[in-house]
Each structure stands twice: as structure tokens, then as C-alpha cells.
């Protein structure tokens, strides 16, 4: 088995607060013996649980990086018991390029786990997390939002899992994050995902979708910051009281929650995020962009619920996700 070439420039086991990098050798045209330097902060104080907190799994999603930069700056060893590993820009090459996938090899980090130690740059990053960092962790928080192409209601979510006790532990951590919406999610394609890799190792896993459009807002950044501290308190690492506000429970129980474009064109939204919709209600029209006088293609809600996500750009391509509808359950407050 090949050893992963990534090396941390900070100690992972030493008490105190350490800022540094995960150094990935990367020879390229402009730097023969160069490296990708992924920022990392490790805060440790004695024995206790370990939390692994990651942002920018996709490079055009910003709530996680904002929250984790703030946490890395503010968190002090004397506030915690155990260890917090903070990686604000997990897919650093994609983050620097403001793209979903890496500009180095064109790979989507969240679709190539468990990665390869002898693979491309993105595969090496995945392998390092899968085989080095995740096994150290008791709880993992991975921030996401919609990037440039989707916009979401701000939610934290857990997945349906085969092991009931693990699923319940994940739900409890997600409820502690306390986003305005709390979601049970059935992924439409979980092969190669970081989520799946972490959950298969039996870890407690929390993920989010906190907005989108390739930016963050003051509100979404506040949600992200509060959520990180709440999760650390819930895990028994950070001292303090969980800050709770009302959170509406949502479910995505089946594939009919997802609506995909079957034509390209100009999107006319007919409902907004958070709006209640009934089954069969029109939710969007797609107009042709090359002519006038043509009837638009109309899309209808496949089930009743709340519009939880929508396509963000004004133009859409065939196969793009147009909308996602979640069903409501009880409050998690």
C-alpha cells in the first residue's frame, strides 16, 4: 500500500493551538518542487473527543470557510477538552479558483472517496482525509451550500443510515447544530461522497446546505458560526450551553422530491424558497432563448411540501436540478 505524500506542518497530538498546513507535493510548470499548502489549525487540550471540521469541499461554497476561519482565530485550548482539527478549505485548489471542482485535475472531491494515495492531487487529498484524519475523529462537520448553481434554505442534515444507533447519534448532532431547518436527506448519488466515507467508518456526521449562489450572506455566516460551536458543545469538547432557536424539520424521503430540467432555456420561477407548494402546482417555466412566440415548458410539483432548493442562475441546461421539495414534520426546537 502506498503512503500518502501529504504531511502536516503542525503536530496533531500536541496540546496547545497550532496553525499550519497540510503540505501536498505538486510539481507543475511554474514550480518544479512545489506544493499545495492546505491551511489547518489544530487545537488540543488533554484527552477527550476529536472533532474534524471542514469547509470548501467544493471551492465555490463560502459559509464553512468563513465560520472555520473565525473559529480557528478565536478558539483557545483552555475552552476545550479534547481536540479540534479545523480545515477551512478542504479542496484548496478549487477554493482558490472559486470552482466546484479542482482546476488541477478536474475532479470533484466529494465524488472520489476513498481516493488514492498514488492518484491525482484531489485523490490524494481524499485519501489523506479518509485514512488519516477521519479515523482520528469522533464527530465530523462538513459545511456545504449551493455554490454558484443552487440556492438552498439554510439547513443542517443527517442521512438515512442502515445502523439505527448511528443514525440517531447523527440526528442528535444535526439538531444541536440548530440551523433554521433540520433535514433528513436521502442522497440521489452517494457513491464516492465524503459523507458516505465518514459514515461507513461509524462516525457521527453533520453536513449542511446554508444558502448558495456562489456567495455568503450575513445571516448564513451567522448560522454557520453558531452551528460549529453548538456541535462542539454537543460533542462534549467545548464548554458552554447550546444556543437554540426554532428549527423546522424537513424530510426528503424519495426521488420525487427532486425536479430536473428536460430542456434548456430561461428559468421563470413561480415559487420562492420556503414557499408551501401542493402536488401538481406549477413551480417553474423554462422559456426558449432563441425565439419568441413559443409556449414555455412548465414544471409541476411532484409532491406537496416546501421549496427547499432551486436552480440559481437565470439560464438552465437539460439535466440540471431545477428544484427540490422537502416535506414538513415537527419542530426541532
C-alpha positions as CSV (number, residue, x, y, z in Angstrom):
1,X,0.0,0.0,0.0
2,X,1.4,3.4,-1.0
3,X,1.9,6.0,1.7
4,X,0.1,9.3,1.3
5,X,2.6,12.1,0.5
6,X,0.6,14.8,2.4
7,X,2.4,15.8,5.6
8,X,1.1,18.2,8.3
9,X,3.4,21.1,9.3
10,X,1.8,21.2,12.7
11,X,1.6,18.5,15.4
12,X,-1.7,16.6,15.6
13,X,-1.2,15.2,19.0
14,X,0.4,18.0,21.0
15,X,-1.6,20.2,23.4
16,X,-2.0,23.9,22.5
17,X,-3.1,25.8,19.4
18,X,-1.2,25.3,16.2
19,X,-1.7,26.9,12.8
20,X,0.0,25.4,9.7
21,X,-0.6,23.4,6.6
22,X,-1.3,20.0,5.1
23,X,1.5,20.0,2.5
24,X,0.8,18.1,-0.7
25,X,3.8,17.9,-3.1
26,X,2.7,19.1,-6.5
27,X,5.2,19.5,-9.3
28,X,4.0,21.9,-12.0
29,X,5.2,24.1,-14.8
30,X,5.8,27.1,-12.5
31,X,7.1,25.2,-9.5
32,X,9.1,22.1,-10.1
33,X,9.3,21.1,-6.4
34,X,6.2,23.0,-5.4
35,X,3.4,22.0,-3.1
36,X,-0.3,22.6,-2.4
37,X,-0.5,24.1,1.1
38,X,-3.9,23.4,2.7
39,X,-4.4,25.6,5.8
40,X,-5.1,23.7,9.0
41,X,-5.5,24.6,12.7
42,X,-5.3,22.0,15.5
43,X,-6.5,23.0,19.0
44,X,-5.9,20.3,21.7
45,X,-6.3,20.2,25.4
46,X,-5.8,16.8,27.1
47,X,-7.7,13.7,26.4
48,X,-11.2,13.8,25.0
49,X,-13.2,13.5,21.8
50,X,-11.9,14.8,18.5
51,X,-13.9,16.9,16.1
52,X,-12.9,17.3,12.4
53,X,-14.4,20.4,10.9
54,X,-14.1,21.0,7.1
55,X,-15.2,23.7,4.6
56,X,-14.8,24.2,0.9
57,X,-15.2,20.6,0.0
58,X,-16.5,22.4,-3.1
59,X,-14.5,25.5,-3.8
60,X,-17.4,27.9,-4.5
61,X,-19.2,27.5,-1.2
62,X,-18.3,30.0,1.5
63,X,-20.2,29.7,4.8
64,X,-17.9,26.9,6.0
65,X,-14.7,28.8,5.3
66,X,-16.0,31.9,7.0
67,X,-17.1,30.1,10.1
68,X,-14.0,28.0,10.3
69,X,-11.6,30.9,9.8
70,X,-13.4,32.7,12.7
71,X,-13.3,29.5,14.9
72,X,-9.6,28.9,14.1
73,X,-8.8,32.5,15.1
74,X,-11.0,32.6,18.3
75,X,-10.9,29.1,19.8
76,X,-8.5,28.7,22.7
77,X,-7.1,25.4,24.2
78,X,-8.4,26.3,27.7
79,X,-12.0,26.4,26.3
80,X,-12.0,22.7,25.3
81,X,-11.4,19.2,26.4
82,X,-10.1,17.0,23.6
83,X,-9.1,18.1,20.1
84,X,-10.5,20.2,17.2
85,X,-9.0,19.8,13.7
86,X,-10.1,22.7,11.5
87,X,-9.6,22.7,7.7
88,X,-11.4,25.7,6.3
89,X,-10.5,24.9,2.7
90,X,-10.5,21.2,2.3
91,X,-10.3,21.4,-1.5
92,X,-7.9,24.3,-1.5
93,X,-7.1,24.3,-5.3
94,X,-10.8,24.6,-6.1
95,X,-11.3,27.2,-3.4
96,X,-8.6,29.4,-4.8
97,X,-10.1,29.1,-8.2
98,X,-13.7,29.7,-6.9
99,X,-14.8,26.5,-8.7
100,X,-16.7,23.4,-7.7
101,X,-14.1,21.0,-8.9
102,X,-10.3,21.2,-8.8
103,X,-8.6,23.1,-11.6
104,X,-5.6,20.8,-11.2
105,X,-7.3,17.6,-12.3
106,X,-10.9,18.5,-12.9
107,X,-12.1,16.1,-10.1
108,X,-14.9,16.7,-7.7
109,X,-13.5,15.9,-4.2
110,X,-16.9,14.9,-2.9
111,X,-17.3,12.2,-5.5
112,X,-13.9,10.4,-5.5
113,X,-13.7,9.0,-1.9
114,X,-11.9,7.0,-0.6
115,X,-9.3,8.4,-3.0
116,X,-5.9,7.1,-3.8
117,X,-2.5,7.8,-2.2
118,X,-0.8,7.4,-5.6
119,X,-3.6,9.2,-7.6
120,X,-4.1,12.8,-8.7
121,X,-4.0,15.8,-6.4
122,X,-7.6,15.5,-5.5
123,X,-7.5,11.8,-5.0
124,X,-4.5,12.3,-2.6
125,X,-6.5,14.8,-0.6
126,X,-9.4,12.4,-0.3
127,X,-7.1,9.5,0.7
128,X,-5.5,11.6,3.4
129,X,-8.8,12.5,5.0
130,X,-10.2,9.0,4.6
131,X,-7.2,7.2,6.0
132,X,-5.5,9.7,8.3
133,X,-7.9,12.4,9.6
134,X,-11.3,10.8,9.7
135,X,-10.1,7.8,11.7
136,X,-8.9,10.2,14.4
137,X,-12.3,11.9,14.7
138,X,-15.3,11.1,16.8
139,X,-17.5,13.7,15.1
140,X,-17.2,15.3,11.6
141,X,-18.8,18.5,10.5
142,X,-18.6,19.2,6.7
143,X,-20.1,22.5,5.5
144,X,-21.8,22.8,2.2
145,X,-24.0,25.4,0.4
146,X,-25.3,25.6,-3.2
147,X,-22.2,27.1,-4.8
148,X,-22.8,29.0,-8.0
149,X,-25.6,26.9,-9.4
150,X,-28.0,26.1,-6.5
151,X,-29.7,28.1,-3.7
152,X,-30.9,26.3,-0.5
153,X,-33.0,27.0,2.6
154,X,-30.4,27.1,5.3
155,X,-30.4,23.6,6.8
156,X,-28.2,21.0,8.6
157,X,-28.9,17.4,7.7
158,X,-28.4,13.8,8.6
159,X,-28.7,10.9,6.3
160,X,-30.8,7.7,6.4
161,X,-28.4,5.0,7.6
162,X,-28.5,1.2,8.0
163,X,-27.4,1.4,11.6
164,X,-30.2,2.9,13.8
165,X,-27.9,3.9,16.7
166,X,-25.5,5.7,14.4
167,X,-28.4,7.5,12.6
168,X,-29.8,8.6,15.9
169,X,-26.4,10.0,17.0
170,X,-26.1,11.9,13.7
171,X,-29.6,13.3,14.1
172,X,-28.9,14.5,17.6
173,X,-25.7,16.3,16.4
174,X,-27.6,17.8,13.5
175,X,-30.3,19.1,15.8
176,X,-27.6,20.6,18.1
177,X,-26.2,22.5,15.1
178,X,-29.6,24.2,15.1
179,X,-29.9,25.6,11.6
180,X,-33.3,27.2,10.8
181,X,-34.2,24.0,9.0
182,X,-33.2,20.5,10.1
183,X,-33.4,17.8,7.4
184,X,-33.4,14.1,6.9
185,X,-31.8,13.5,3.5
186,X,-31.7,10.6,1.1
187,X,-28.9,11.3,-1.3
188,X,-29.6,10.8,-5.0
189,X,-26.0,9.7,-5.6
190,X,-23.9,8.9,-2.6
191,X,-21.1,6.9,-4.3
192,X,-17.7,8.4,-3.6
193,X,-19.0,11.1,-1.3
194,X,-17.1,12.2,1.8
195,X,-20.4,11.8,3.7
196,X,-20.6,8.1,2.8
197,X,-16.9,7.5,3.6
198,X,-17.2,9.1,7.0
199,X,-20.5,7.3,7.9
200,X,-19.0,4.0,6.8
201,X,-16.3,4.4,9.4
202,X,-19.1,4.7,12.0
203,X,-18.5,8.4,12.8
204,X,-21.1,10.9,13.8
205,X,-21.5,13.1,10.7
206,X,-23.2,16.5,10.3
207,X,-23.4,18.3,6.9
208,X,-25.2,21.4,5.8
209,X,-26.6,23.4,2.9
210,X,-26.6,27.0,4.0
211,X,-27.5,29.1,1.0
212,X,-25.9,29.4,-2.4
213,X,-25.4,31.5,-5.4
214,X,-21.6,31.5,-5.0
215,X,-21.6,33.8,-2.0
216,X,-22.5,34.1,1.7
217,X,-24.8,36.4,3.5
218,X,-24.6,37.9,7.0
219,X,-27.4,35.5,8.0
220,X,-25.9,32.4,6.5
221,X,-22.5,33.2,8.0
222,X,-24.1,33.6,11.5
223,X,-25.8,30.3,11.1
224,X,-22.6,28.6,10.2
225,X,-20.6,30.1,13.1
226,X,-23.3,29.3,15.7
227,X,-23.6,25.7,14.3
228,X,-19.9,25.0,14.7
229,X,-19.9,26.0,18.4
230,X,-23.1,24.1,19.1
231,X,-21.7,20.9,17.6
232,X,-18.5,21.2,19.7
233,X,-20.6,21.7,22.8
234,X,-22.9,18.8,21.9
235,X,-19.8,16.6,21.4
236,X,-18.5,17.4,24.9
237,X,-15.4,19.3,23.6
238,X,-16.3,22.9,24.1
239,X,-17.7,24.2,27.3
240,X,-20.9,26.2,27.3
241,X,-24.6,26.0,26.5
242,X,-26.0,25.2,23.1
243,X,-27.7,28.2,21.6
244,X,-31.1,27.1,20.3
245,X,-33.7,28.8,18.1
246,X,-36.8,27.2,16.5
247,X,-35.9,24.8,13.6
248,X,-38.4,23.4,11.2
249,X,-38.0,19.7,10.5
250,X,-37.9,18.7,6.8
251,X,-37.7,15.3,5.1
252,X,-36.7,14.3,1.6
253,X,-38.0,10.8,1.6
254,X,-37.9,9.9,-2.1
255,X,-36.6,10.7,-5.5
256,X,-39.8,12.6,-6.3
257,X,-38.5,15.4,-4.2
258,X,-36.1,16.2,-7.0
259,X,-37.1,18.0,-10.2
260,X,-34.8,18.2,-13.2
261,X,-34.9,20.2,-16.3
262,X,-35.7,18.4,-19.5
263,X,-34.9,21.4,-21.7
264,X,-32.5,24.3,-21.7
265,X,-33.6,27.9,-21.6
266,X,-34.6,30.9,-19.4
267,X,-36.0,30.0,-15.9
268,X,-39.1,31.7,-14.7
269,X,-39.5,30.8,-11.0
270,X,-43.1,30.5,-9.9
271,X,-42.4,29.9,-6.2
272,X,-39.7,31.1,-3.9
273,X,-37.6,29.2,-1.3
274,X,-39.6,28.4,1.7
275,X,-43.0,28.6,-0.1
276,X,-45.5,25.9,0.5
277,X,-46.5,24.0,-2.6
278,X,-49.2,21.5,-3.3
279,X,-48.8,18.4,-5.5
280,X,-49.3,19.3,-9.2
281,X,-48.8,23.0,-8.6
282,X,-46.7,24.8,-11.2
283,X,-43.3,25.7,-9.8
284,X,-41.3,27.0,-12.8
285,X,-41.4,27.7,-16.5
286,X,-38.5,27.3,-18.9
287,X,-38.6,29.7,-21.9
288,X,-36.6,29.2,-25.1
289,X,-33.7,31.6,-25.5
290,X,-33.5,31.6,-29.3
291,X,-37.0,32.8,-30.3
292,X,-40.3,34.4,-29.1
293,X,-43.8,33.2,-29.5
294,X,-43.1,29.7,-28.3
295,X,-45.0,28.1,-25.3
296,X,-42.7,27.6,-22.4
297,X,-42.2,24.2,-20.8
298,X,-44.0,24.2,-17.4
299,X,-42.8,22.1,-14.4
300,X,-45.1,20.9,-11.7
301,X,-44.5,19.8,-8.1
302,X,-44.3,16.1,-7.9
303,X,-45.3,16.2,-4.2
304,X,-46.6,18.6,-1.6
305,X,-44.2,20.4,0.7
306,X,-41.8,23.3,0.9
307,X,-39.4,24.5,-1.8
308,X,-36.1,23.7,-0.2
309,X,-33.7,24.3,-3.1
310,X,-33.8,25.9,-6.5
311,X,-31.6,26.4,-9.6
312,X,-29.8,29.7,-9.1
313,X,-28.6,31.1,-12.5
314,X,-31.2,32.5,-14.8
315,X,-30.3,30.1,-17.5
316,X,-30.6,26.3,-17.2
317,X,-29.3,23.3,-19.1
318,X,-31.0,20.0,-19.8
319,X,-30.4,17.7,-16.8
320,X,-29.8,20.5,-14.3
321,X,-31.5,20.3,-10.9
322,X,-34.4,22.7,-11.2
323,X,-36.0,22.4,-7.7
324,X,-36.1,20.3,-4.6
325,X,-39.2,19.9,-2.4
326,X,-39.0,18.9,1.2
327,X,-41.8,17.7,3.4
328,X,-42.5,19.1,6.8
329,X,-42.6,17.3,10.1
330,X,-42.4,18.5,13.7
331,X,-40.3,21.3,15.1
332,X,-36.8,20.5,16.4
333,X,-36.7,23.5,18.8
